[in-house]
Amino acid sequence: MMSGEPSGGPATPYVLDPDSAAPLYHQIRESLRGAIEDGYLEAGLMLPPERELALTYGVNRLTLRQAVGELVHEGLLRREHGVG
């Protein structure tokens, strides 16, 4: 999905731990936060489409939306209506 790998970064930022007690949306939220902080996702650019991210994580779109919604609430991401 993402090309290249930032130096010192993990092999992939899109791995969830099915044995974790943390809800999937928490794991996705932290994964996306790490992907942004580590340069996998560049600030100011659009995220991949919800459908694509949901498939990447192996979750439904509602779970993904909940994680993204929390990051929007925290101010790390922003939604722009009509942009995609």
N, C-alpha and C positions, 0 to 999 in steps of 0.2 A: 504494500500500500504506500508507504512512505519510502522515498528513495534515499539512499545514503544512510549513514549512521554517525551521529555526532560522536566525537572522541570521548571515550569514557562512559558513554551511554549504554543502556541495556540493549540486548539484541533486538527486542521488540517491546514497545510500551503497551501492547494490547493483549496482555495475558491476564486472565482472571484465575483466582484460586478457588476451585469448587469446594474445597475443604474448609475454607475460611468461615468464621462465624459472622463476618461482615456481610451485609446485604450486597447483592450484585451492583446496585446503583451506586453504593459507596465505593466499591472497588473500581467501577468505571470512572466515577468522579475523580478519584485519586490517580488513576491511570492517565486520564486526559490532562489533569493538572501537571503530572510529571512529563507528559509528552510535550506540553507547551513550555515548561521550564527547561527541558533538556533540548529544545530546538527541533523536535520531530514535527511539531505543528508550529508554524511561524505566526507571531503576533501580527494582527491586522488582516490576516488572510482568513477566508471562509474555511470552516471545518468541512470534511467530506460529507456527503449527503447522509441524513439519518439512516436511511435504508442500508447504505454501505457500512456505516459504523456499527449498526446493529448486527449485521451479518459478520463483520470482523470479530466482534465480541461474542457472538453466538447468543444474543439476547433479543427479546422483542423490542419494538420501537418505543413502547411506553416506558420500559426500564431505562433505555438510553435517554429518553426525554427527561426523565426525573433527574438523572445525573447531570445532564446539560443545564437543566433548570436551576439546580443548586449552584452551578458555576456562574450562571448568569446572575443569580441573586447575590453571590459573593463579589461580583464585579470582574471576574476573570474573563468571562465571555460576555458578548452582548448579542442580542437578537435585533435584526433590522427587518421590519416587515417589507415584503415585496422584493427582497434581495435574493432569496433562495434559501 
